[in-house]
Amino acid sequence: MTARLVVVTGAAGVLGRAVCAELLNAGHVVAGIDLAPFADPALALSLSAIDLTDAASVADAFARIEALGALHGLVNVAGGFRWETITEGDVESWDFLYRINLRTALNAVRAALPLLGTGGSIVNVGAAGAIKAGAGMGAYAASKSGVARLTESLAEELKDAGIRVNAVLPSIIDTPVNRADMPNAEFDRWVSPAALAGVIGFLLSDAAAPITGALIPVTGRV
């Protein structure tokens, strides 16, 4: 495979690191962005202290990435989760999750688009809970539903430009935080970060060239 430049947001997190590793193993050149401090010598660029909710901060980051060459792909991993019931939760959680799950993806997309050419690919990380939300999932599912609609709408806007836009919809990802929060769960039923990263890598590849506007459930055995 010809080396291609791919940007990964949320690169310091568990899934972000797995995605970076998957792409590096596939021969890609990878630039990582995160608010948290991190430095990965395997990456072409590690940009920390980037507020992805702030359009100007994201634009500055992509201006630095542009110096690495033509951009082939963007993976929007950055985001977060809160479990709160609607009746007892904080209304501010809805704004918070909108900002970190949807606004971050929107800002990254808008900054990346001028650098993406024909054959480029965007993969967003949504959530299976956006299809049917359970108790305590209202604010989170609403924000991830926004990611799904962003994906579908952008895919329609860009299909004639030859840029593909898809999303993965994971169930519970097997992370240390999730294991700590649900210690009695059957972890082997969850989706491993590496497995999810593999699906993302496929969506960025030429083998997925006919696929755009897809919301792909990656739910393991949950």
VOPA-23961 format. One line per 3 residues: for each residue x, y, z of C-alpha. Coordinates in Angstrom, 3 decimals. Example, Ala and Ser with C-alpha at 12.3 -4.5 7.8 and 13.67 -1.06 7.14 Angstrom:
% residues 2
12.300:-4.500:7.800; 13.670:-1.060:7.140
This chain:
% residues 222
0.000:0.000:0.000; 1.227:3.480:-0.839; 1.902:5.495:2.322
-0.900:7.978:2.882; -1.351:10.671:5.497; -4.206:10.133:7.963
-5.192:12.361:10.901; -6.592:10.785:14.061; -8.340:12.944:16.664
-8.448:11.679:20.222; -5.124:9.985:19.518; -4.069:9.883:23.177
-7.005:7.703:24.264; -7.320:3.917:24.277; -9.188:3.710:20.973
-7.142:6.530:19.442; -3.902:4.692:20.187; -5.318:1.487:18.706
-6.365:3.303:15.538; -2.941:4.911:15.189; -1.277:1.505:15.611
-3.575:-0.070:13.006; -2.849:2.665:10.479; 0.885:2.595:11.102
0.888:-1.185:10.626; -0.890:-0.643:7.299; 1.908:1.666:6.193
0.164:5.001:6.622; 1.744:8.225:7.823; -0.229:9.277:10.896
-0.719:12.625:12.646; -2.438:12.555:16.031; -4.413:15.315:17.734
-5.647:15.446:21.317; -6.382:17.836:24.152; -4.435:15.575:26.522
-0.645:15.646:26.528; 0.913:12.797:24.559; 3.905:12.081:22.361
4.222:9.049:20.115; 7.548:8.868:18.281; 5.982:6.582:15.661
3.669:9.361:14.523; 4.683:11.962:11.983; 3.184:14.597:14.278
1.745:14.480:17.813; -0.300:17.592:18.536; -1.464:17.942:22.133
-3.287:20.765:23.930; -5.581:21.110:20.896; -9.113:22.100:21.898
-11.176:20.345:19.249; -14.292:22.228:20.328; -12.611:25.465:19.212
-12.578:25.970:15.444; -9.557:28.292:15.487; -7.482:25.816:17.510
-8.380:23.020:15.091; -7.588:25.165:12.053; -4.136:25.940:13.499
-3.506:22.212:14.036; -4.411:21.332:10.451; -2.222:24.155:9.152
0.706:22.371:10.807; -0.424:19.002:9.459; -0.614:20.399:5.919
3.172:20.644:5.872; 3.349:16.823:5.987; 1.846:16.490:2.509
-1.442:15.552:0.868; -4.124:14.373:3.281; -5.836:11.064:2.560
-7.966:10.422:5.638; -9.473:11.708:8.876; -10.644:9.557:11.779
-12.743:11.344:14.397; -12.226:9.376:17.597; -12.315:12.260:20.086
-15.329:12.191:22.381; -16.638:11.098:25.730; -19.455:9.511:27.704
-21.715:10.289:30.640; -24.401:8.027:32.058; -27.241:10.140:33.456
-30.978:9.724:33.579; -33.031:12.483:32.030; -35.068:13.030:35.194
-32.133:13.246:37.594; -29.250:14.266:35.348; -27.802:17.677:34.636
-29.097:19.569:31.615; -25.555:20.845:31.078; -24.507:17.289:30.206
-26.418:17.605:26.945; -24.365:20.641:25.942; -21.142:19.040:27.188
-21.619:15.815:25.215; -22.726:17.733:22.131; -19.498:19.711:22.276
-17.096:16.820:22.795; -18.825:14.265:20.537; -20.316:16.281:17.690
-18.694:19.704:17.653; -15.216:18.164:17.756; -16.000:16.034:14.704
-17.564:18.961:12.857; -14.571:21.226:13.487; -12.115:18.546:12.375
-14.110:17.819:9.228; -14.296:21.481:8.256; -10.551:21.926:8.784
-9.676:18.732:6.903; -11.885:19.181:3.842; -9.707:21.781:2.054
-6.802:19.305:2.315; -8.655:16.178:1.171; -8.705:15.305:-2.495
-10.466:12.711:-4.619; -10.124:9.312:-3.013; -10.042:10.787:0.484
-11.961:9.204:3.333; -13.480:10.330:6.635; -14.458:7.869:9.368
-16.439:9.054:12.390; -16.893:7.116:15.622; -20.572:7.076:16.488
-22.336:4.678:18.853; -24.740:1.777:18.624; -26.724:3.531:21.365
-27.646:6.218:18.842; -29.880:3.682:17.096; -31.811:2.834:20.256
-30.952:4.592:23.495; -31.280:2.861:26.830; -31.897:4.356:30.264
-29.247:6.881:31.220; -28.089:7.184:27.610; -30.220:10.131:26.484
-27.621:12.890:26.288; -24.895:10.599:24.963; -27.139:8.975:22.359
-28.415:12.365:21.207; -24.867:13.616:20.620; -23.896:10.432:18.779
-27.098:10.638:16.723; -25.745:13.990:15.606; -22.543:12.251:14.496
-24.636:9.818:12.447; -26.556:12.617:10.743; -23.309:14.524:10.120
-21.916:11.403:8.471; -24.926:10.843:6.220; -25.300:14.465:5.198
-21.616:14.985:4.507; -21.446:11.782:2.472; -24.184:13.168:0.208
-22.429:16.516:-0.090; -19.076:14.984:-1.013; -19.906:11.923:-3.105
-19.427:13.742:-6.413; -16.074:15.035:-5.156; -14.911:11.445:-4.632
-14.565:11.788:-0.852; -16.141:9.036:1.245; -17.684:9.534:4.702
-18.666:6.642:6.959; -19.148:5.936:10.651; -18.642:2.978:12.947
-21.219:2.388:15.671; -19.573:0.436:18.510; -21.346:-1.005:21.508
-19.232:-1.245:24.675; -15.523:-0.926:23.952; -13.230:-3.011:26.131
-11.275:-0.294:27.940; -9.865:-0.121:31.481; -12.449:2.538:32.394
-15.359:0.412:31.194; -14.015:-2.627:33.038; -13.755:-0.582:36.233
-17.301:0.769:35.813; -18.785:-2.682:35.029; -16.556:-5.167:36.898
-19.075:-8.023:36.704; -19.605:-7.831:32.936; -18.421:-10.458:30.450
-15.587:-8.498:28.904; -15.090:-10.952:26.054; -18.507:-9.963:24.698
-17.376:-6.374:24.223; -15.549:-4.886:21.234; -11.785:-4.687:21.579
-10.120:-1.408:20.547; -7.938:-3.335:18.094; -10.952:-4.967:16.419
-12.734:-1.635:16.054; -9.539:-0.064:14.724; -9.411:-2.820:12.113
-12.860:-1.880:10.814; -11.828:1.768:10.694; -8.682:0.837:8.790
-10.772:-1.077:6.261; -13.079:1.915:5.716; -10.034:4.055:4.927
-8.685:1.529:2.452; -9.208:1.188:-1.288; -11.129:-2.031:-0.632
-13.917:0.139:0.818; -14.034:2.457:-2.199; -17.726:1.708:-2.987
-18.846:2.484:0.591; -20.004:5.934:1.650; -22.730:7.196:3.951
-22.706:3.916:5.880; -23.340:3.595:9.620; -21.702:0.285:10.459
-22.594:-1.446:13.748; -19.541:-2.950:15.458; -21.162:-4.505:18.493
-19.323:-7.727:19.274; -21.688:-9.966:21.229; -23.378:-7.243:23.265
